[in-house]
Every structure is written in C-alpha cells, then in structure tokens.
Amino acid sequence: MCACYFSRSAAPFLQLKSRPRTGLQIEYWLFRVGRNSTPRPQYSFRAFPTQPCAQPATFRQLKQGSSVWILTFIASVILGGAIVQAANSGTRKLPDFNQVVREKQERFLGVLDIFMMSTDDVPPGHLGNLTEEQEVKLLEFWGLLLKIFDATAEGDRISEQTDTPSRIGTPTQEKKKSRLSFLGLRNGDTGDKKGENISTKSPVSNVVNLRIAEADDKYGQTKEFQKALADQSPDEIRDTFWSMVKHDNPDVLLLRFLRARKWDVNRAVVMLISTLHWRAVEMHVDDDIMKGGEALAMEQSKSSDPTTQKAGEDFMSQLRMGKGFIHGVDKIGRPMCHIRVRLHKIGAHSEKSVERFTVHMIEATRSLLIPPVETAVIIFDMANFSLANMDYAPVKFMIKCFEANYPESLGAVLIHKAPWIFSGIWRVIRGWLDPVVAGKVHFTNSVEDLEEFVPGNRILKELDGKGDYEYRYIEPNANENDAMQDTPKCDAALARHQELAKGLQNITHSWVITTLKGDKEHIETLGRKREDLIEQYRRSYWDIDPYVRARSFYDRCGMLRPGGKVVFYPESEAQTNGATQQSAY
C-alpha cells in the first residue's frame, strides 16, 4: 500500500522561505531527506496506515510520493470526465422548464371553448382520475340523491335493489354488502340501537335521518338539510339541483362535495341538499341574483321605494367602483378575482347588497372555468388598508360560501401587501377557517412574490406588474336582456333542456341499478351513453343561458361569449384588432 509521511527531519526545511511547490520538487526533497538524515518513525505523522516494506527507505519514500501524485492525477482525469459527461447528458435530457410553463400559459390566451380544452393533468380525486373506491362513493352519492329527487316508481326501482349486494371487483360477499348498503342506511346511520335499516318503501324515508355530527356541523347544515326535505318537494329540490349544475358536469359537481367531506357519502348528501336549500330559499341565486342581475339592480336604483332604491344603488355602486372584479388567469389557468379592500367602507353598503354582490361574482367566475380547471384565485389587494376597511361580516359570509356552499372552488388566496395592523386581524380570521382553506392562503409583499403564482406580464400595474388592464365598468344596455321576453323561444329552449335533464336522470338511474346488479355487459354501454348525454346537457345550457341569466359586465366587455366561449384578456384582442384595422388603412 502506498503511503507518505513527514518526519522530524523535515522540520527545518518547512521553515525555509523557499518551499517546494511542484510534485517533482517534493519528490526530490523527500529523496534528499531520506539520504542525509535518519528516519525516526516514532515522530512520524502518516496520512494512511502502512505495512513495513522490505525496500530501503529512500526508494520507499520516493515511490510513495510519486504514486500518490500519479493516482491523484488519474482520479482527477476520470472524475472530471464523468462530471462533463453527466452535465452534457443532463442538458440534453432535461426539458426547458420555462418553455413548458409558457406553453401551458398560452393555452389560456385567445378565444377558448369550454368544450374543447384538454383534460390532461387531472388531479387525483377528480373526474377522470378516480380510484375504484372513489367511483363507488360517487355511485352511492347518486343513489341517495336520486331517492331524494324521485318519490316515484323510479325511486322504488332503486329501493328494490337494496338487497342486491353485487359490486364489480369486490372480493368478498360481506364486503359487497357493506359497500352497497347505501340504499338502506348503513348500520348506525339512523340512530337505531339495534342497528337495523329503515324501511325503503318510500324513496326518501331512509335518508331523512342523515346528519352531520354536531361537532363537525360548523354551519348548521343538518338543520338546513332536514328543513329542505320538510319544506321543499322532491321536484323543487331536483329543479334546484339541475339549475345549479348549469354547464358543469354533474359528476364533477358531486365530486366537489365528496372531496370536501373526505369521501363520507352521507355527510356529502347533507351538505349538497343544504346548499340547494340555501340557493333556492335563502339567497335566490338562480331566480333572482343571476336572472335579474345588473339590469335589475339598475332598475331598482330608480325605484320610488327607499328600501328597493337603496338595494339597487348599493349593488351598482360596488360594480362601478370596482371593489371586486375578475380578470386574467394564474399560471395554471385559474381565473383571478381581484378584491380592492381599500374600497370597502364599513356601513357604506348594506350587508344584503354586499352578500348579493359576492354571490354574483362567484357565479360569474363559475361561468369562466375551463376544464380541467375547477377552482379560482382571489387576490386581496391590501394597499392603503386601514381599520375603516375591516368589516368582519362580509369576511364571515365569504368564508361560509367557500366552505359550505361552493366547496372545492377556491384554489388559492393571495393577501398582497398586508400592513402590520392586519397581523392581529389575521389571527382572528384564521381561527374561523377550515385548516384546508387556511392552507390555501399566501401572503405576498412584492411583485416577485406574486410571480410565483402569476406571470409578470399579467400582473396588473396597480399591483406593480406589467399588465396594462384597468377596470372600467360598462353600463348595462337597454336591450341586452330582450331574449328573456321572447316567451315562445324561451319555452322551447327550456323544454329541450329539461328533457335532456330528465333523460340524464333516467340513464343515471339505470347506470346505478346496472352497477348494483353487476351486469358487466351493459355497464360500459350505459356509461358511454351517459357521458354523451352529459355532454349534450352541458352544451344545451348555453342555448338557455340568454333566457335564464341576465347579461353582466363580463358579457359586455367580451370576456364571456355565446356558446361557452371565454376570452380572459379581451383588451389584448381589442388592441390586436385595432392595430390590424389601422394597418389596413
């Protein structure tokens, strides 16, 4: 084994001003030391343990020195070559990350068709990327929901399948029975000490006792659920559901509630039905806020009744000042809602008008979602924030909306340039948030922080970015909602849409029953037919849209267009068209 050491005889040489610098000088020095002095092993400091060698000391030291430098040189050459090769090969294999990001961002530029977008990169737990267990949960959800919708023979057909425990892919009969006992409640769901299921003679009889544990029922949804079943007919609940679906895929809507309730089917059903009650009875989302819209608010602002006039003026005032508006998308195509907190003053607008404005904005954002995107981003611009802007009631309402009524709709919350006085307020607000929602909140203080979420050229100038967009409200046109007055066309379009909803509901019945029976031959066929019908229903919504939804600012500015077309940056399109027209002259 090669070794080298420095003995005491080398000490005088180490003190010289001129010390050996090269390998040859060191070898020559070792040779002189070995020839002119006697080695003293007891004072040696060896770099590596060595065995005694039979060769003379002079040749041993010379060989050791030269061997170390030769081995060092060879190792350096080999290591250097390996590093260069790895670097070159890595450069060839790794894609340009910035290019990949740019390509994804460009997908959301120009005129987009909701029905033509790619469904790549579907996250787990979303339609198109479900586990077998999650598919069963979706099936169970539909089974319970259809029983609530149908106090008819169709509902009884499902109830008749209660004792049919077949399930594709389940290894044991006992497991199958526990999985599909949702057509009678699972043991313990009814509160019966014996654990017996309620009779399924009535399609609704075995779901009325569904409930959320009191400790988990943050918004009293069990009470809302029971009130909905007591006060609303199955037809009313069903119609509210299909009105809520709009152009969305109904499976996607149900999966939102399942994910929000950690795939607990019973809790998801309670959450959905309570939401339908909130939409239809409490907020009147579809038959008032969206159907009346901005035109109704403008008309109310001219009313002789002070209360009605105040409601209309407050709603329009928030739109005109740009307290909140939708513009652009983040890096992954999520629509961005900009909230200028400094424009909200406590007591300036009635609490009801603020809530209507909030729901109107959320529903408008839903219309702009391009699959596979299912969530939006909210940017709270906290510049010039003061305590006069801090109103807890609207904050609580917004939290309830996203946690209870629009689950799995919030992608991220960016709180931008929050001053130090907000830190104490945030500690209070954080205590109200579900941990999942709280985890989506990010504090940003600079444009560089925002660029982690939004491309720099799309960040508005008022946020220190490069985007040229400035919000300017466009007033409603006198004739923009004339289609609503065309009763024959409206009735015909609604009849076709309702017929599709009925067909979709019936084929979903068949899909549930066929799956329960384990009829493998027909499951795939029904599944394909059902998917086709869902696509027809979604497209059909845009045929009835002019009759059920008043035009909004986003229609007038060119962001939302007929037939499910979306342009997130209409101002860029206008600039391009203007430049083209000028060049033509």
C-alpha positions as CSV (number, residue, x, y, z in Angstrom):
1,M,0.0,0.0,0.0
2,C,1.2,3.4,-0.9
3,A,1.9,5.8,2.0
4,C,3.7,9.1,2.7
5,Y,4.8,10.7,5.9
6,F,6.6,13.7,7.2
7,S,9.3,13.0,9.8
8,R,11.0,15.4,12.3
9,S,13.9,15.6,9.8
10,A,11.7,17.7,7.5
11,A,11.0,20.3,10.2
12,P,13.9,22.6,9.3
13,F,13.0,22.5,5.6
14,L,9.4,23.6,6.4
15,Q,10.7,26.7,7.9
16,L,12.6,27.9,4.8
17,K,11.2,30.8,2.8
18,S,11.5,28.8,-0.4
19,R,9.4,25.7,-0.1
20,P,8.9,23.0,-2.8
21,R,5.8,23.9,-4.9
22,T,5.6,21.1,-7.6
23,G,5.4,17.4,-7.4
24,L,9.0,16.9,-8.8
25,Q,10.4,19.3,-6.1
26,I,8.6,17.4,-3.4
27,E,9.9,14.1,-4.7
28,Y,13.5,15.5,-4.9
29,W,13.2,16.9,-1.4
30,L,12.0,13.5,0.0
31,F,14.9,11.9,-1.7
32,R,17.4,14.3,0.0
33,V,15.8,13.9,3.4
34,G,16.0,10.1,3.1
35,R,19.7,10.2,2.1
36,N,21.0,12.8,4.6
37,S,19.1,12.0,7.7
38,T,17.9,9.0,9.7
39,P,14.1,8.5,9.7
40,R,12.5,8.4,13.1
41,P,9.3,6.5,12.9
42,Q,8.3,7.4,16.4
43,Y,7.9,11.0,15.4
44,S,6.1,10.2,12.1
45,F,2.6,11.6,11.1
46,R,1.3,9.2,8.5
47,A,-1.7,10.0,6.3
48,F,-2.6,6.3,5.9
49,P,-1.6,3.2,7.9
50,T,1.1,1.3,6.2
51,Q,2.7,-2.1,6.5
52,P,6.5,-2.4,6.8
53,C,8.2,-2.6,3.5
54,A,11.4,-4.6,2.7
55,Q,12.7,-1.9,0.3
56,P,15.2,0.7,1.5
57,A,13.7,3.9,3.0
58,T,14.9,6.1,0.2
59,F,13.2,4.1,-2.6
60,R,10.1,3.5,-0.4
61,Q,9.6,7.3,0.2
62,L,10.3,8.2,-3.4
63,K,7.9,5.6,-4.7
64,Q,5.2,6.6,-2.1
65,G,5.4,10.3,-3.1
66,S,5.3,9.7,-6.9
67,S,2.5,7.1,-6.6
68,V,0.3,9.5,-4.6
69,W,0.6,12.2,-7.3
70,I,0.1,9.7,-10.2
71,L,-3.1,8.3,-8.5
72,T,-4.3,11.8,-7.8
73,F,-3.8,12.8,-11.4
74,I,-5.6,9.7,-12.8
75,A,-8.5,10.1,-10.4
76,S,-8.9,13.8,-11.4
77,V,-9.0,13.0,-15.1
78,I,-11.6,10.2,-14.5
79,L,-13.7,12.3,-12.2
80,G,-13.6,15.4,-14.5
81,G,-14.6,13.4,-17.5
82,A,-17.5,11.9,-15.6
83,I,-18.7,15.3,-14.5
84,V,-18.5,16.7,-18.0
85,Q,-20.4,13.7,-19.5
86,A,-23.1,13.9,-16.8
87,A,-23.5,17.6,-17.4
88,N,-23.8,17.2,-21.1
89,S,-26.2,14.3,-20.9
90,G,-28.3,16.1,-18.3
91,T,-28.5,19.2,-20.6
92,R,-29.8,17.0,-23.4
93,K,-32.4,15.1,-21.4
94,L,-33.9,17.9,-19.2
95,P,-36.7,19.9,-20.9
96,D,-36.7,23.7,-20.9
97,F,-38.9,24.3,-17.8
98,N,-39.7,27.9,-18.8
99,Q,-40.8,26.7,-22.2
100,V,-43.1,24.1,-20.6
101,V,-44.6,26.8,-18.4
102,R,-45.0,29.2,-21.3
103,E,-46.8,26.6,-23.4
104,K,-49.3,25.9,-20.5
105,Q,-49.9,29.6,-20.1
106,E,-50.5,30.1,-23.8
107,R,-53.3,27.6,-23.7
108,F,-55.4,30.2,-21.8
109,L,-54.9,33.0,-24.3
110,G,-57.3,34.0,-27.1
111,V,-60.8,32.6,-27.6
112,L,-61.3,29.5,-25.5
113,D,-64.0,26.9,-25.9
114,I,-65.1,25.3,-22.7
115,F,-65.9,22.0,-24.5
116,M,-62.6,21.8,-26.5
117,M,-60.0,22.2,-23.8
118,S,-57.6,19.4,-22.9
119,T,-58.3,17.3,-19.9
120,D,-54.7,16.4,-19.3
121,D,-53.1,16.5,-15.8
122,V,-56.3,15.6,-14.0
123,P,-55.6,15.7,-10.2
124,P,-56.4,12.6,-8.1
125,G,-60.0,12.5,-6.8
126,H,-61.3,14.4,-9.9
127,L,-63.4,13.0,-12.7
128,G,-61.1,11.0,-15.0
129,N,-58.7,10.1,-12.2
130,L,-60.7,8.2,-9.6
131,T,-59.8,5.1,-7.7
132,E,-62.2,2.2,-7.7
133,E,-63.2,3.2,-4.1
134,Q,-63.9,6.7,-5.2
135,E,-66.0,5.6,-8.1
136,V,-68.1,3.6,-5.6
137,K,-68.6,6.6,-3.5
138,L,-69.8,8.6,-6.5
139,L,-72.3,5.8,-7.2
140,E,-73.5,5.8,-3.6
141,F,-73.9,9.6,-3.8
142,W,-76.1,9.3,-6.9
143,G,-78.1,6.5,-5.4
144,L,-79.1,8.6,-2.3
145,L,-79.6,11.8,-4.4
146,L,-81.9,10.1,-6.8
147,K,-84.0,8.7,-4.0
148,I,-84.5,12.3,-2.7
149,F,-85.3,13.5,-6.2
150,D,-87.8,10.8,-7.1
151,A,-90.8,10.0,-4.9
152,T,-91.9,7.9,-7.9
153,A,-91.7,4.4,-9.4
154,E,-88.2,5.2,-10.5
155,G,-87.2,5.7,-6.9
156,D,-88.9,2.5,-5.9
157,R,-86.9,0.7,-8.6
158,I,-83.7,1.7,-6.8
159,S,-85.1,0.7,-3.4
160,E,-85.9,-2.8,-4.8
161,Q,-82.2,-3.2,-5.4
162,T,-81.3,-2.8,-1.8
163,D,-80.8,-6.5,-1.2
164,T,-78.7,-6.8,-4.3
165,P,-75.1,-6.5,-3.0
166,S,-73.2,-7.1,-6.2
167,R,-70.2,-5.0,-6.8
168,I,-67.6,-5.4,-9.5
169,G,-64.2,-6.0,-8.2
170,T,-65.2,-6.7,-4.6
171,P,-63.5,-9.9,-3.3
172,T,-66.0,-11.0,-0.6
173,Q,-69.8,-11.1,-0.3
174,E,-69.6,-9.5,3.1
175,K,-67.6,-6.5,1.7
176,K,-70.1,-6.1,-1.1
177,K,-73.0,-5.8,1.3
178,S,-71.3,-3.2,3.4
179,R,-70.4,-1.1,0.3
180,L,-73.8,-1.1,-1.2
181,S,-76.0,-0.8,1.8
182,F,-76.4,2.9,1.0
183,L,-79.9,2.1,-0.5
184,G,-80.9,1.3,3.1
185,L,-78.7,3.2,5.5
186,R,-75.6,1.7,6.9
187,N,-75.8,0.3,10.4
188,G,-75.8,3.1,12.9
189,D,-76.7,5.8,10.5
190,T,-80.3,6.0,11.8
191,G,-79.5,6.1,15.4
192,D,-81.3,2.8,16.0
193,K,-79.7,1.0,18.8
194,K,-80.3,-2.4,17.1
195,G,-78.5,-1.1,14.0
196,E,-81.4,-2.0,11.7
197,N,-82.0,-0.2,8.5
198,I,-85.1,1.9,7.9
199,S,-87.7,0.5,5.5
200,T,-87.1,1.5,1.9
201,K,-90.8,1.6,0.9
202,S,-90.5,5.3,0.5
203,P,-87.5,6.5,-1.5
204,V,-87.0,9.3,0.9
205,S,-87.8,7.5,4.2
206,N,-84.3,6.2,4.8
207,V,-82.4,9.5,4.1
208,V,-84.3,11.9,6.3
209,N,-82.3,10.9,9.3
210,L,-78.9,11.6,7.7
211,R,-77.0,14.0,9.7
212,I,-73.6,15.5,10.4
213,A,-72.1,15.1,13.9
214,E,-72.7,18.3,15.9
215,A,-69.0,18.8,16.5
216,D,-68.4,18.9,12.7
217,D,-71.6,20.8,11.7
218,K,-70.0,24.3,11.6
219,Y,-72.8,25.9,9.6
220,G,-75.8,24.0,10.9
221,Q,-76.2,22.0,7.7
222,T,-78.1,19.1,9.3
223,K,-80.8,21.5,10.2
224,E,-80.9,23.0,6.7
225,F,-81.0,19.5,5.3
226,Q,-83.9,18.5,7.3
227,K,-85.7,21.8,6.6
228,A,-85.2,21.3,2.9
229,L,-86.7,17.8,3.0
230,A,-89.6,19.1,5.1
231,D,-90.4,22.3,3.2
232,Q,-89.5,21.6,-0.4
233,S,-91.0,18.9,-2.7
234,P,-88.7,16.4,-4.5
235,D,-89.4,18.3,-7.7
236,E,-88.3,21.6,-6.3
237,I,-85.1,20.1,-4.9
238,R,-84.4,18.3,-8.2
239,D,-85.0,21.5,-10.2
240,T,-82.7,23.5,-7.9
241,F,-80.0,20.9,-8.4
242,W,-80.1,21.0,-12.2
243,S,-80.2,24.8,-12.1
244,M,-77.1,24.7,-10.0
245,V,-75.3,22.4,-12.5
246,K,-75.6,24.8,-15.4
247,H,-72.8,24.0,-17.9
248,D,-70.9,21.9,-15.4
249,N,-70.6,18.1,-15.5
250,P,-73.0,16.8,-12.7
251,D,-70.4,14.2,-11.7
252,V,-67.8,17.0,-11.2
253,L,-70.3,18.9,-9.0
254,L,-70.9,15.8,-6.8
255,L,-67.2,15.1,-6.5
256,R,-66.6,18.6,-5.1
257,F,-68.9,17.8,-2.2
258,L,-67.4,14.3,-1.7
259,R,-63.8,15.7,-1.6
260,A,-65.0,18.4,0.8
261,R,-66.4,15.8,3.2
262,K,-63.5,13.4,2.9
263,W,-65.5,11.0,0.8
264,D,-68.1,10.5,3.5
265,V,-71.2,10.0,1.3
266,N,-73.8,10.7,4.0
267,R,-72.1,14.0,5.0
268,A,-71.8,15.0,1.4
269,V,-75.5,14.4,0.7
270,V,-76.4,16.6,3.8
271,M,-74.0,19.3,2.5
272,L,-75.4,19.3,-1.0
273,I,-79.1,19.4,-0.1
274,S,-78.5,22.1,2.5
275,T,-76.7,24.1,-0.3
276,L,-79.6,23.6,-2.6
277,H,-81.9,25.0,0.1
278,W,-79.6,28.0,0.6
279,R,-79.6,28.7,-3.1
280,A,-83.3,28.4,-3.6
281,V,-84.9,29.7,-0.4
282,E,-82.3,31.9,1.3
283,M,-80.3,33.6,-1.4
284,H,-82.4,33.0,-4.5
285,V,-79.3,32.6,-6.6
286,D,-80.7,31.4,-9.9
287,D,-84.2,33.0,-9.9
288,D,-83.1,36.5,-8.7
289,I,-79.4,37.3,-8.4
290,M,-78.4,35.8,-11.7
291,K,-81.7,36.1,-13.6
292,G,-82.2,39.8,-12.6
293,G,-78.5,40.7,-12.5
294,E,-77.1,44.1,-13.1
295,A,-80.1,45.3,-15.1
296,L,-82.5,44.6,-12.3
297,A,-80.2,46.4,-9.8
298,M,-80.1,49.4,-12.1
299,E,-83.9,49.4,-12.3
300,Q,-84.2,49.1,-8.5
301,S,-81.9,52.1,-8.1
302,K,-84.6,54.2,-9.8
303,S,-87.4,52.9,-7.6
304,S,-89.5,55.2,-5.5
305,D,-89.4,52.8,-2.6
306,P,-86.4,53.8,-0.4
307,T,-85.5,50.2,0.6
308,T,-85.6,49.0,-3.0
309,Q,-83.7,52.0,-4.3
310,K,-81.0,51.5,-1.6
311,A,-80.6,47.8,-2.6
312,G,-80.1,48.7,-6.2
313,E,-77.8,51.6,-5.6
314,D,-75.6,49.7,-3.3
315,F,-75.2,46.8,-5.7
316,M,-74.4,49.1,-8.7
317,S,-72.0,51.2,-6.6
318,Q,-69.8,48.2,-5.9
319,L,-69.7,47.3,-9.6
320,R,-68.9,50.8,-10.7
321,M,-66.1,51.4,-8.2
322,G,-64.5,48.1,-9.0
323,K,-64.5,46.8,-5.4
324,G,-64.1,43.4,-6.9
325,F,-63.7,42.1,-10.5
326,I,-62.4,39.2,-12.5
327,H,-59.5,39.5,-14.8
328,G,-56.9,37.1,-16.2
329,V,-55.7,33.7,-15.1
330,D,-52.8,32.5,-13.0
331,K,-50.0,30.2,-14.3
332,I,-52.3,27.1,-14.3
333,G,-55.3,28.8,-15.8
334,R,-57.4,29.6,-12.7
335,P,-59.5,32.8,-13.1
336,M,-58.3,35.6,-10.8
337,C,-60.7,37.6,-8.7
338,H,-59.3,41.0,-7.6
339,I,-60.6,42.5,-4.4
340,R,-59.6,46.1,-3.6
341,V,-60.0,46.0,0.1
342,R,-59.4,49.8,0.5
343,L,-62.7,50.5,-1.4
344,H,-64.8,48.7,1.2
345,K,-66.0,51.0,3.9
346,I,-67.9,49.8,7.0
347,G,-71.6,50.7,6.6
348,A,-71.3,52.2,3.2
349,H,-73.3,49.4,1.6
350,S,-76.0,47.2,3.2
351,E,-75.0,43.8,4.3
352,K,-77.5,42.2,2.0
353,S,-76.2,44.1,-1.0
354,V,-72.6,43.0,-0.2
355,E,-73.7,39.4,0.0
356,R,-75.6,39.6,-3.3
357,F,-72.5,41.2,-4.9
358,T,-70.3,38.4,-3.5
359,V,-72.6,35.6,-4.8
360,H,-72.9,37.3,-8.2
361,M,-69.1,37.4,-8.5
362,I,-68.7,33.8,-7.5
363,E,-71.3,32.7,-10.1
364,A,-69.7,34.8,-12.8
365,T,-66.4,33.1,-12.0
366,R,-68.0,29.7,-12.3
367,S,-69.1,30.6,-15.9
368,L,-65.4,31.2,-16.7
369,L,-63.9,27.9,-15.5
370,I,-62.3,26.0,-18.4
371,P,-61.9,22.2,-17.7
372,P,-59.9,20.7,-16.2
373,V,-59.6,23.9,-14.1
374,E,-62.2,23.7,-11.3
375,T,-61.0,26.5,-8.9
376,A,-60.3,30.2,-8.9
377,V,-57.7,32.5,-7.2
378,I,-58.6,35.5,-5.1
379,I,-56.1,38.4,-4.8
380,F,-56.9,40.7,-1.8
381,D,-55.1,44.0,-2.6
382,M,-54.4,45.4,0.8
383,A,-52.6,48.5,-0.3
384,N,-53.7,51.6,1.8
385,F,-55.6,49.3,4.1
386,S,-56.9,50.8,7.4
387,L,-59.2,49.7,10.2
388,A,-62.0,51.6,8.5
389,N,-61.9,48.9,5.8
390,M,-62.1,45.9,8.2
391,D,-65.6,44.6,8.2
392,Y,-65.9,41.1,9.7
393,A,-69.5,40.3,8.5
394,P,-68.6,40.1,4.7
395,V,-65.5,38.1,5.6
396,K,-67.6,35.5,7.5
397,F,-70.1,35.3,4.7
398,M,-67.3,34.7,2.1
399,I,-65.8,32.0,4.3
400,K,-69.2,30.3,4.6
401,C,-69.7,30.5,0.9
402,F,-66.5,28.7,0.1
403,E,-66.6,26.2,2.9
404,A,-70.3,25.3,2.9
405,N,-71.9,26.3,-0.4
406,Y,-69.1,26.3,-3.0
407,P,-66.8,23.6,-1.8
408,E,-63.6,22.9,-3.6
409,S,-63.9,26.1,-5.6
410,L,-61.1,28.0,-4.1
411,G,-57.6,27.4,-5.5
412,A,-55.6,30.0,-3.7
413,V,-55.9,33.2,-1.7
414,L,-53.2,35.8,-2.1
415,I,-53.1,38.6,0.5
416,H,-51.0,41.2,-1.1
417,K,-49.1,44.0,0.8
418,A,-50.9,43.5,4.1
419,P,-49.8,46.2,6.7
420,W,-48.6,45.3,10.1
421,I,-52.0,46.1,11.7
422,F,-53.5,43.2,9.7
423,S,-51.5,40.7,11.6
424,G,-53.8,40.7,14.7
425,I,-56.9,40.7,12.4
426,W,-55.5,37.7,10.6
427,R,-55.1,35.7,13.8
428,V,-58.8,36.1,14.4
429,I,-59.8,35.2,10.8
430,R,-57.5,32.2,10.7
431,G,-59.4,30.8,13.7
432,W,-62.6,30.8,11.6
433,L,-61.1,28.9,8.7
434,D,-61.1,25.2,8.0
435,P,-57.4,24.0,8.1
436,V,-57.7,23.1,4.4
437,V,-58.8,26.5,3.4
438,A,-56.3,28.2,5.7
439,G,-53.6,26.2,3.9
440,K,-54.5,27.9,0.6
441,V,-53.8,31.4,2.0
442,H,-50.5,33.0,0.9
443,F,-49.1,36.4,1.9
444,T,-47.3,38.3,-0.8
445,N,-45.4,41.6,-0.4
446,S,-43.8,42.3,-3.8
447,V,-44.3,41.6,-7.5
448,E,-41.7,38.9,-7.2
449,D,-43.9,37.1,-4.7
450,L,-46.9,37.4,-7.0
451,E,-44.8,36.0,-9.9
452,E,-44.7,32.7,-8.1
453,F,-48.4,32.4,-9.0
454,V,-49.0,34.8,-11.9
455,P,-46.8,35.6,-15.0
456,G,-45.2,39.0,-14.5
457,N,-46.7,40.4,-17.7
458,R,-50.2,39.5,-16.5
459,I,-49.9,41.2,-13.1
460,L,-51.8,44.5,-13.1
461,K,-49.8,47.7,-12.9
462,E,-51.7,48.7,-9.8
463,L,-50.0,45.6,-8.2
464,D,-46.6,46.8,-9.6
465,G,-46.8,44.4,-12.5
466,K,-46.7,45.0,-16.3
467,G,-50.3,44.3,-17.2
468,D,-52.0,47.3,-18.8
469,Y,-55.5,46.4,-17.9
470,E,-57.6,49.0,-16.0
471,Y,-61.0,48.1,-14.7
472,R,-63.7,50.4,-16.1
473,Y,-67.3,49.4,-15.6
474,I,-69.6,49.2,-18.7
475,E,-73.2,50.1,-18.0
476,P,-76.0,47.7,-19.0
477,N,-77.6,48.2,-22.4
478,A,-81.3,48.8,-22.5
479,N,-82.0,45.8,-24.9
480,E,-79.4,43.3,-23.7
481,N,-81.9,41.1,-22.0
482,D,-84.6,41.2,-24.6
483,A,-84.3,37.4,-25.2
484,M,-86.0,36.9,-21.8
485,Q,-89.1,38.5,-23.2
486,D,-89.3,36.1,-26.1
487,T,-91.6,33.7,-24.4
488,P,-92.0,31.1,-27.3
489,K,-88.3,30.7,-27.9
490,C,-87.6,30.7,-24.2
491,D,-90.2,28.0,-23.5
492,A,-88.9,25.9,-26.4
493,A,-85.3,26.1,-25.3
494,L,-86.2,25.3,-21.7
495,A,-88.3,22.4,-22.7
496,R,-85.5,20.8,-24.7
497,H,-83.1,21.4,-21.8
498,Q,-85.4,19.9,-19.2
499,E,-86.0,16.9,-21.5
500,L,-82.2,16.3,-21.5
501,A,-82.1,16.6,-17.7
502,K,-84.9,14.1,-17.4
503,G,-83.1,11.7,-19.8
504,L,-79.8,12.1,-18.0
505,Q,-81.5,11.4,-14.7
506,N,-83.2,8.3,-16.0
507,I,-80.0,6.9,-17.5
508,T,-78.2,7.6,-14.2
509,H,-80.9,5.5,-12.5
510,S,-80.2,2.7,-15.0
511,W,-76.4,3.2,-14.5
512,V,-76.8,2.8,-10.7
513,I,-79.1,-0.2,-10.9
514,T,-77.0,-2.0,-13.6
515,T,-73.9,-1.5,-11.5
516,L,-75.7,-2.9,-8.4
517,K,-76.7,-6.0,-10.4
518,G,-73.1,-6.4,-11.6
519,D,-74.2,-6.5,-15.2
520,K,-70.8,-6.1,-16.8
521,E,-72.0,-6.3,-20.4
522,H,-74.3,-3.2,-20.0
523,I,-72.3,-1.1,-17.6
524,E,-69.8,0.2,-20.2
525,T,-72.5,0.7,-22.8
526,L,-74.6,2.7,-20.3
527,G,-71.6,4.6,-19.2
528,R,-70.8,5.7,-22.8
529,K,-74.4,6.7,-23.4
530,R,-74.5,8.6,-20.1
531,E,-71.3,10.5,-21.0
532,D,-72.8,11.5,-24.4
533,L,-75.9,12.7,-22.7
534,I,-73.9,14.7,-20.1
535,E,-72.1,16.4,-23.0
536,Q,-75.4,17.3,-24.7
537,Y,-76.8,18.6,-21.5
538,R,-73.8,20.8,-20.9
539,R,-73.9,22.3,-24.4
540,S,-77.7,22.7,-24.1
541,Y,-77.2,25.1,-21.2
542,W,-75.7,27.7,-23.4
543,D,-78.9,27.6,-25.5
544,I,-81.0,28.6,-22.5
545,D,-78.4,30.9,-21.0
546,P,-79.8,34.1,-22.6
547,Y,-83.2,33.2,-21.1
548,V,-82.2,32.4,-17.6
549,R,-79.2,34.7,-16.9
550,A,-79.1,38.5,-17.3
551,R,-76.1,39.8,-19.2
552,S,-73.3,41.0,-17.0
553,F,-70.2,43.2,-17.3
554,Y,-68.2,40.1,-18.4
555,D,-70.6,39.7,-21.3
556,R,-70.3,43.3,-22.3
557,C,-66.5,43.5,-22.1
558,G,-66.2,40.4,-24.3
559,M,-64.8,38.0,-21.6
560,L,-67.8,35.7,-21.7
561,R,-69.2,34.9,-25.1
562,P,-72.2,32.9,-26.5
563,G,-71.9,29.2,-26.7
564,G,-69.4,28.8,-23.9
565,K,-66.5,30.8,-25.3
566,V,-64.2,32.6,-23.0
567,V,-61.5,35.3,-23.5
568,F,-59.6,36.1,-20.4
569,Y,-57.8,39.1,-21.9
570,P,-60.3,40.8,-24.2
571,E,-58.3,44.1,-24.0
572,S,-55.4,42.3,-25.8
573,E,-57.7,41.1,-28.5
574,A,-59.1,44.7,-28.9
575,Q,-55.6,46.1,-29.2
576,T,-54.7,43.5,-31.9
577,N,-57.8,44.2,-33.9
578,G,-57.2,47.9,-33.6
579,A,-53.7,47.6,-34.9
580,T,-54.9,45.4,-37.8
581,Q,-57.5,47.9,-38.8
582,Q,-55.0,50.8,-38.7
583,S,-52.6,48.8,-40.9
584,A,-55.4,48.2,-43.4
585,Y,-55.7,52.0,-43.9
